[in-house]
Amino acid sequence: YVFSFHGIPLRYVTAGDPYREHCERTAAALAKALGLPPERWTQVYQSRFGREEWLRPYAAEAIPELAKTHSRVVAVCPAFTTDCLETLEEVRMELGHEFKAAGGKEWTVVPCLNDDAQWLAALAGIVRRRKIPVPLP
């Protein structure tokens, strides 16, 4: 399993942003909930651009390496609640292509929650409990 999160420049974390810690804790909690031992999962960061250092490991480098030792990989993007350009194009298509080009056989991407009724009900419950005003059309 690969838990892929959107990357951010390393300088943000160095300046105190807790994003990396949140991503690591989320990936570890998901692995634990799925009963995955440490050797069955990894975490990467996608969507890097520009020249500066971003959070590592970079998905574009780690995924082809995984193909050398794993013929099948399941990718999950836990920070995305809705499929978008990054999950559909970058993760599903580009990283899938890189995985297969490096010798991997089966690249599966778990779809985001999107408009799932249970997810929307849970989100509505969070909003109601926090009494967040929601503008009506």
TIRO-2110 file (N, C-alpha, C; in Angstrom, 1 decimal):
// TIRO-2110
0.8, -1.2, 0.0, N, 1, A
0.0, 0.0, 0.0, CA, 1, A
0.9, 1.2, 0.0, C, 1, A
0.4, 2.3, -0.7, N, 2, A
1.1, 3.6, -0.7, CA, 2, A
0.0, 4.6, -0.3, C, 2, A
0.4, 5.4, 0.7, N, 3, A
-0.4, 6.5, 1.1, CA, 3, A
0.2, 7.7, 0.6, C, 3, A
-0.5, 8.4, -0.4, N, 4, A
0.1, 9.5, -1.1, CA, 4, A
-0.6, 10.8, -0.6, C, 4, A
0.2, 11.8, -0.2, N, 5, A
-0.2, 13.1, 0.2, CA, 5, A
0.3, 14.1, -0.7, C, 5, A
-0.4, 15.2, -0.8, N, 6, A
0.1, 16.4, -1.6, CA, 6, A
1.4, 16.9, -0.8, C, 6, A
2.4, 17.2, -1.5, N, 7, A
3.6, 17.7, -0.9, CA, 7, A
3.5, 19.2, -0.7, C, 7, A
4.5, 19.6, 0.2, N, 8, A
4.6, 21.1, 0.4, CA, 8, A
6.1, 21.3, 0.5, C, 8, A
6.6, 22.5, 0.3, N, 9, A
8.0, 22.8, 0.4, CA, 9, A
8.5, 22.5, 1.9, C, 9, A
9.7, 22.0, 1.9, N, 10, A
10.3, 21.6, 3.2, CA, 10, A
10.4, 22.8, 4.2, C, 10, A
10.6, 24.0, 3.6, N, 11, A
10.8, 25.2, 4.4, CA, 11, A
9.5, 25.5, 5.2, C, 11, A
8.3, 25.1, 4.8, N, 12, A
7.1, 25.3, 5.6, CA, 12, A
7.2, 24.5, 6.9, C, 12, A
7.6, 23.2, 6.8, N, 13, A
7.7, 22.4, 7.9, CA, 13, A
8.8, 22.9, 8.9, C, 13, A
9.9, 23.3, 8.3, N, 14, A
11.0, 23.8, 9.1, CA, 14, A
10.6, 25.1, 9.8, C, 14, A
9.7, 25.8, 9.3, N, 15, A
9.2, 27.0, 9.9, CA, 15, A
8.1, 26.7, 11.0, C, 15, A
7.7, 25.4, 11.1, N, 16, A
6.8, 25.0, 12.1, CA, 16, A
5.4, 24.5, 11.7, C, 16, A
5.2, 24.4, 10.4, N, 17, A
3.9, 23.8, 9.9, CA, 17, A
3.9, 22.3, 10.3, C, 17, A
2.8, 21.9, 10.9, N, 18, A
2.7, 20.5, 11.4, CA, 18, A
2.2, 19.5, 10.3, C, 18, A
2.2, 19.9, 9.1, N, 19, A
1.6, 19.1, 8.0, CA, 19, A
2.3, 17.7, 7.9, C, 19, A
3.6, 17.7, 7.9, N, 20, A
4.3, 16.4, 7.8, CA, 20, A
3.8, 15.4, 8.9, C, 20, A
3.8, 16.0, 10.1, N, 21, A
3.4, 15.1, 11.3, CA, 21, A
2.0, 14.7, 11.1, C, 21, A
1.1, 15.5, 10.6, N, 22, A
-0.3, 15.1, 10.4, CA, 22, A
-0.4, 14.0, 9.4, C, 22, A
0.3, 14.1, 8.3, N, 23, A
0.3, 13.1, 7.2, CA, 23, A
0.9, 11.8, 7.8, C, 23, A
2.0, 11.8, 8.5, N, 24, A
2.6, 10.6, 9.0, CA, 24, A
1.6, 9.9, 10.0, C, 24, A
1.0, 10.7, 10.9, N, 25, A
0.1, 10.1, 11.8, CA, 25, A
-1.2, 9.5, 11.1, C, 25, A
-1.6, 10.2, 10.1, N, 26, A
-2.8, 9.7, 9.3, CA, 26, A
-2.4, 8.4, 8.7, C, 26, A
-1.3, 8.3, 8.0, N, 27, A
-0.9, 7.1, 7.3, CA, 27, A
-0.7, 6.0, 8.3, C, 27, A
-0.1, 6.2, 9.5, N, 28, A
0.1, 5.2, 10.5, CA, 28, A
-1.2, 4.7, 11.0, C, 28, A
-2.1, 5.6, 11.3, N, 29, A
-3.5, 5.3, 11.8, CA, 29, A
-4.2, 4.4, 10.8, C, 29, A
-4.1, 4.8, 9.5, N, 30, A
-4.8, 4.0, 8.4, CA, 30, A
-4.2, 2.6, 8.3, C, 30, A
-2.9, 2.5, 8.4, N, 31, A
-2.2, 1.2, 8.3, CA, 31, A
-2.6, 0.3, 9.5, C, 31, A
-2.7, 0.9, 10.6, N, 32, A
-3.1, 0.2, 11.8, CA, 32, A
-4.5, -0.3, 11.7, C, 32, A
-5.4, 0.6, 11.2, N, 33, A
-6.8, 0.2, 11.0, CA, 33, A
-7.0, -0.9, 10.0, C, 33, A
-6.1, -0.9, 9.0, N, 34, A
-6.2, -1.9, 7.9, CA, 34, A
-5.4, -3.2, 8.3, C, 34, A
-4.7, -3.2, 9.5, N, 35, A
-4.0, -4.3, 9.9, CA, 35, A
-2.7, -4.5, 9.1, C, 35, A
-2.1, -3.5, 8.6, N, 36, A
-0.9, -3.6, 7.7, CA, 36, A
0.3, -3.5, 8.6, C, 36, A
1.2, -4.5, 8.5, N, 37, A
2.5, -4.4, 9.2, CA, 37, A
3.3, -3.4, 8.4, C, 37, A
4.4, -2.8, 9.1, N, 38, A
5.2, -1.7, 8.5, CA, 38, A
5.8, -2.1, 7.1, C, 38, A
6.1, -3.3, 6.9, N, 39, A
6.7, -3.7, 5.6, CA, 39, A
5.7, -3.7, 4.4, C, 39, A
4.4, -3.6, 4.7, N, 40, A
3.4, -3.6, 3.7, CA, 40, A
2.8, -2.3, 3.3, C, 40, A
3.4, -1.2, 3.8, N, 41, A
2.9, 0.1, 3.4, CA, 41, A
4.1, 1.1, 3.4, C, 41, A
3.9, 2.2, 2.7, N, 42, A
4.8, 3.3, 2.7, CA, 42, A
4.0, 4.6, 2.5, C, 42, A
4.7, 5.7, 2.7, N, 43, A
4.0, 7.0, 2.5, CA, 43, A
4.9, 7.8, 1.6, C, 43, A
4.2, 8.6, 0.7, N, 44, A
4.9, 9.4, -0.3, CA, 44, A
4.2, 10.8, -0.4, C, 44, A
4.9, 11.7, -1.0, N, 45, A
4.3, 13.0, -1.3, CA, 45, A
4.4, 13.3, -2.8, C, 45, A
3.3, 13.8, -3.3, N, 46, A
3.1, 14.0, -4.7, CA, 46, A
3.1, 15.5, -5.0, C, 46, A
3.0, 15.8, -6.3, N, 47, A
2.7, 17.2, -6.8, CA, 47, A
3.8, 18.2, -6.5, C, 47, A
5.0, 17.8, -6.5, N, 48, A
6.1, 18.7, -6.3, CA, 48, A
6.4, 19.5, -7.6, C, 48, A
6.7, 20.8, -7.4, N, 49, A
7.1, 21.6, -8.6, CA, 49, A
8.1, 22.7, -8.1, C, 49, A
8.8, 23.2, -9.1, N, 50, A
9.8, 24.2, -8.7, CA, 50, A
11.1, 23.6, -8.4, C, 50, A
12.1, 24.4, -7.9, N, 51, A
13.4, 23.9, -7.7, CA, 51, A
13.7, 23.6, -6.2, C, 51, A
12.9, 24.1, -5.3, N, 52, A
13.3, 24.0, -3.9, CA, 52, A
12.9, 22.6, -3.4, C, 52, A
13.5, 22.2, -2.3, N, 53, A
13.3, 20.9, -1.6, CA, 53, A
11.9, 20.9, -1.1, C, 53, A
11.2, 19.8, -1.3, N, 54, A
9.9, 19.5, -0.8, CA, 54, A
9.9, 18.3, 0.1, C, 54, A
8.8, 18.0, 0.8, N, 55, A
8.8, 16.8, 1.6, CA, 55, A
9.1, 15.6, 0.8, C, 55, A
9.8, 14.7, 1.5, N, 56, A
10.2, 13.4, 0.9, CA, 56, A
9.6, 12.3, 1.6, C, 56, A
9.5, 11.1, 1.1, N, 57, A
9.9, 10.7, -0.3, CA, 57, A
9.0, 11.3, -1.4, C, 57, A
9.6, 11.6, -2.5, N, 58, A
8.8, 12.1, -3.6, CA, 58, A
8.2, 10.9, -4.3, C, 58, A
6.9, 11.0, -4.6, N, 59, A
6.2, 9.9, -5.2, CA, 59, A
6.8, 9.5, -6.5, C, 59, A
7.2, 10.5, -7.3, N, 60, A
7.7, 10.2, -8.7, CA, 60, A
9.0, 9.4, -8.6, C, 60, A
9.7, 9.4, -7.5, N, 61, A
10.9, 8.6, -7.3, CA, 61, A
10.6, 7.3, -6.6, C, 61, A
9.8, 7.3, -5.6, N, 62, A
9.5, 6.1, -4.8, CA, 62, A
8.7, 5.1, -5.6, C, 62, A
7.7, 5.5, -6.4, N, 63, A
6.8, 4.5, -7.0, CA, 63, A
7.6, 3.6, -8.0, C, 63, A
8.4, 4.2, -8.9, N, 64, A
9.2, 3.2, -9.8, CA, 64, A
10.1, 2.3, -8.9, C, 64, A
10.6, 2.8, -7.8, N, 65, A
11.4, 1.9, -7.0, CA, 65, A
10.6, 0.7, -6.4, C, 65, A
9.4, 1.0, -6.0, N, 66, A
8.5, 0.0, -5.5, CA, 66, A
8.2, -1.1, -6.5, C, 66, A
8.2, -0.7, -7.8, N, 67, A
7.9, -1.7, -8.8, CA, 67, A
9.0, -2.8, -8.9, C, 67, A
10.2, -2.5, -8.4, N, 68, A
11.3, -3.4, -8.5, CA, 68, A
11.1, -4.6, -7.5, C, 68, A
10.3, -4.3, -6.4, N, 69, A
10.1, -5.4, -5.4, CA, 69, A
8.6, -5.7, -5.2, C, 69, A
7.7, -5.0, -5.8, N, 70, A
6.3, -5.3, -5.6, CA, 70, A
5.6, -5.3, -7.0, C, 70, A
4.9, -6.4, -7.4, N, 71, A
4.3, -6.4, -8.7, CA, 71, A
2.9, -5.7, -8.6, C, 71, A
2.3, -5.7, -7.4, N, 72, A
1.0, -5.1, -7.2, CA, 72, A
1.1, -4.0, -6.1, C, 72, A
0.5, -2.9, -6.3, N, 73, A
0.4, -1.8, -5.4, CA, 73, A
-1.0, -1.2, -5.3, C, 73, A
-1.4, -0.9, -4.1, N, 74, A
-2.7, -0.1, -4.0, CA, 74, A
-2.3, 1.2, -3.4, C, 74, A
-2.8, 2.3, -4.1, N, 75, A
-2.5, 3.7, -3.8, CA, 75, A
-3.8, 4.3, -3.2, C, 75, A
-3.6, 5.0, -2.1, N, 76, A
-4.6, 5.7, -1.4, CA, 76, A
-4.2, 7.2, -1.2, C, 76, A
-5.1, 8.1, -1.4, N, 77, A
-4.8, 9.5, -1.2, CA, 77, A
-5.7, 10.0, 0.0, C, 77, A
-5.3, 9.8, 1.2, N, 78, A
-6.2, 10.0, 2.4, CA, 78, A
-6.5, 11.5, 2.6, C, 78, A
-5.8, 12.4, 2.1, N, 79, A
-6.0, 13.8, 2.4, CA, 79, A
-7.0, 14.4, 1.3, C, 79, A
-7.4, 13.7, 0.3, N, 80, A
-8.3, 14.2, -0.7, CA, 80, A
-9.7, 13.5, -0.4, C, 80, A
-10.7, 14.4, -0.2, N, 81, A
-12.1, 13.9, 0.0, CA, 81, A
-12.8, 13.7, -1.4, C, 81, A
-12.3, 14.4, -2.4, N, 82, A
-12.9, 14.3, -3.7, CA, 82, A
-11.9, 14.1, -4.8, C, 82, A
-12.2, 13.2, -5.7, N, 83, A
-11.2, 13.0, -6.8, CA, 83, A
-11.1, 14.3, -7.6, C, 83, A
-9.9, 14.6, -8.1, N, 84, A
-9.6, 15.8, -8.8, CA, 84, A
-8.4, 15.5, -9.7, C, 84, A
-7.9, 16.6, -10.3, N, 85, A
-6.9, 16.5, -11.3, CA, 85, A
-5.7, 15.7, -10.7, C, 85, A
-5.4, 15.9, -9.4, N, 86, A
-4.2, 15.3, -8.8, CA, 86, A
-4.5, 13.8, -8.6, C, 86, A
-5.6, 13.4, -8.1, N, 87, A
-5.9, 12.0, -7.9, CA, 87, A
-6.1, 11.2, -9.2, C, 87, A
-6.8, 11.8, -10.1, N, 88, A
-7.2, 11.2, -11.4, CA, 88, A
-6.0, 11.2, -12.4, C, 88, A
-5.4, 12.3, -12.6, N, 89, A
-4.4, 12.4, -13.6, CA, 89, A
-3.0, 12.0, -13.0, C, 89, A
-2.6, 12.7, -11.9, N, 90, A
-1.2, 12.5, -11.4, CA, 90, A
-1.1, 11.1, -10.8, C, 90, A
-1.9, 10.8, -9.9, N, 91, A
-1.8, 9.5, -9.1, CA, 91, A
-2.2, 8.3, -10.0, C, 91, A
-3.4, 8.3, -10.5, N, 92, A
-4.0, 7.2, -11.2, CA, 92, A
-3.2, 7.0, -12.5, C, 92, A
-3.1, 8.0, -13.3, N, 93, A
-2.5, 7.9, -14.6, CA, 93, A
-1.0, 8.0, -14.6, C, 93, A
-0.4, 9.1, -14.2, N, 94, A
1.0, 9.3, -14.3, CA, 94, A
1.8, 8.3, -13.4, C, 94, A
1.5, 8.3, -12.1, N, 95, A
2.2, 7.4, -11.3, CA, 95, A
2.0, 5.9, -11.6, C, 95, A
0.8, 5.6, -12.1, N, 96, A
0.5, 4.3, -12.6, CA, 96, A
1.3, 3.9, -13.8, C, 96, A
1.5, 4.8, -14.7, N, 97, A
2.3, 4.6, -15.9, CA, 97, A
3.8, 4.4, -15.4, C, 97, A
4.3, 5.2, -14.5, N, 98, A
5.7, 5.1, -14.0, CA, 98, A
5.9, 3.8, -13.3, C, 98, A
4.9, 3.3, -12.5, N, 99, A
5.0, 2.0, -11.9, CA, 99, A
5.1, 0.9, -12.9, C, 99, A
4.2, 0.9, -13.9, N, 100, A
4.2, -0.2, -14.9, CA, 100, A
5.5, -0.1, -15.8, C, 100, A
5.9, 1.1, -16.1, N, 101, A
7.1, 1.3, -16.9, CA, 101, A
8.3, 0.7, -16.2, C, 101, A
8.3, 0.7, -14.9, N, 102, A
9.4, 0.2, -14.1, CA, 102, A
9.3, -1.3, -13.8, C, 102, A
8.3, -1.9, -14.3, N, 103, A
8.1, -3.3, -14.2, CA, 103, A
7.0, -3.8, -13.3, C, 103, A
6.3, -2.9, -12.7, N, 104, A
5.1, -3.2, -11.9, CA, 104, A
4.0, -3.7, -12.8, C, 104, A
3.1, -4.6, -12.2, N, 105, A
2.0, -5.2, -13.0, CA, 105, A
0.7, -4.6, -12.7, C, 105, A
0.3, -4.4, -11.5, N, 106, A
-1.0, -3.9, -11.1, CA, 106, A
-1.0, -2.7, -10.2, C, 106, A
-1.5, -1.6, -10.7, N, 107, A
-1.5, -0.3, -10.0, CA, 107, A
-3.0, 0.0, -9.7, C, 107, A
-3.4, -0.1, -8.5, N, 108, A
-4.8, 0.2, -8.2, CA, 108, A
-4.9, 1.4, -7.3, C, 108, A
-5.8, 2.4, -7.6, N, 109, A
-6.0, 3.6, -6.9, CA, 109, A
-7.4, 3.5, -6.2, C, 109, A
-7.4, 3.7, -4.9, N, 110, A
-8.7, 3.7, -4.2, CA, 110, A
-9.3, 5.0, -4.5, C, 110, A
-10.6, 5.0, -5.0, N, 111, A
-11.2, 6.3, -5.2, CA, 111, A
-11.5, 7.1, -4.0, C, 111, A
-11.5, 8.4, -4.1, N, 112, A
-11.9, 9.3, -2.9, CA, 112, A
-13.3, 9.1, -2.6, C, 112, A
-13.7, 9.6, -1.4, N, 113, A
-15.1, 9.5, -0.9, CA, 113, A
-16.1, 10.1, -1.8, C, 113, A
-15.7, 11.2, -2.5, N, 114, A
-16.6, 11.9, -3.5, CA, 114, A
-18.0, 12.2, -2.9, C, 114, A
-19.0, 11.7, -3.5, N, 115, A
-20.4, 12.1, -3.1, CA, 115, A
-21.0, 10.9, -2.4, C, 115, A
-20.3, 10.0, -1.7, N, 116, A
-20.8, 8.9, -1.0, CA, 116, A
-21.7, 9.4, 0.1, C, 116, A
-22.9, 8.8, 0.2, N, 117, A
-23.9, 9.3, 1.1, CA, 117, A
-23.5, 9.3, 2.6, C, 117, A
-22.7, 8.2, 3.0, N, 118, A
-22.3, 8.1, 4.3, CA, 118, A
-21.2, 9.2, 4.7, C, 118, A
-20.4, 9.5, 3.7, N, 119, A
-19.4, 10.6, 3.9, CA, 119, A
-20.1, 11.9, 4.0, C, 119, A
-21.0, 12.2, 3.2, N, 120, A
-21.7, 13.5, 3.2, CA, 120, A
-22.5, 13.6, 4.5, C, 120, A
-23.1, 12.5, 5.0, N, 121, A
-23.8, 12.6, 6.3, CA, 121, A
-22.9, 12.8, 7.4, C, 121, A
-21.7, 12.2, 7.4, N, 122, A
-20.7, 12.4, 8.4, CA, 122, A
-20.2, 13.9, 8.4, C, 122, A
-19.9, 14.4, 7.2, N, 123, A
-19.5, 15.8, 7.1, CA, 123, A
-20.6, 16.7, 7.6, C, 123, A
-21.8, 16.5, 7.3, N, 124, A
-22.9, 17.3, 7.7, CA, 124, A
-23.0, 17.3, 9.3, C, 124, A
-22.8, 16.1, 9.8, N, 125, A
-22.8, 16.0, 11.3, CA, 125, A
-21.7, 16.8, 11.9, C, 125, A
-20.5, 16.8, 11.3, N, 126, A
-19.4, 17.6, 11.9, CA, 126, A
-19.8, 19.1, 11.8, C, 126, A
-20.3, 19.5, 10.7, N, 127, A
-20.7, 20.9, 10.6, CA, 127, A
-21.7, 21.3, 11.6, C, 127, A
-22.7, 20.4, 11.8, N, 128, A
-23.8, 20.7, 12.8, CA, 128, A
-23.3, 20.8, 14.2, C, 128, A
-22.4, 19.8, 14.6, N, 129, A
-21.8, 19.8, 15.9, CA, 129, A
-21.0, 21.1, 16.2, C, 129, A
-20.3, 21.5, 15.2, N, 130, A
-19.5, 22.7, 15.4, CA, 130, A
-20.2, 24.0, 15.2, C, 130, A
-21.5, 23.9, 14.8, N, 131, A
-22.3, 25.0, 14.5, CA, 131, A
-21.7, 26.0, 13.6, C, 131, A
-21.1, 25.4, 12.5, N, 132, A
-20.5, 26.2, 11.4, CA, 132, A
-21.7, 26.7, 10.5, C, 132, A
-21.8, 28.0, 10.4, N, 133, A
-22.9, 28.5, 9.5, CA, 133, A
-22.7, 28.0, 8.1, C, 133, A
-23.7, 27.5, 7.5, N, 134, A
-23.6, 27.1, 6.1, CA, 134, A
-24.6, 27.9, 5.3, C, 134, A
-24.1, 28.7, 4.3, N, 135, A
-25.0, 29.6, 3.6, CA, 135, A
-25.9, 28.7, 2.7, C, 135, A
-27.2, 29.1, 2.7, N, 136, A
-28.1, 28.4, 1.8, CA, 136, A
-28.3, 29.1, 0.5, C, 136, A
-28.5, 28.3, -0.6, N, 137, A
-28.7, 29.0, -1.9, CA, 137, A
-29.9, 29.9, -2.0, C, 137, A
END
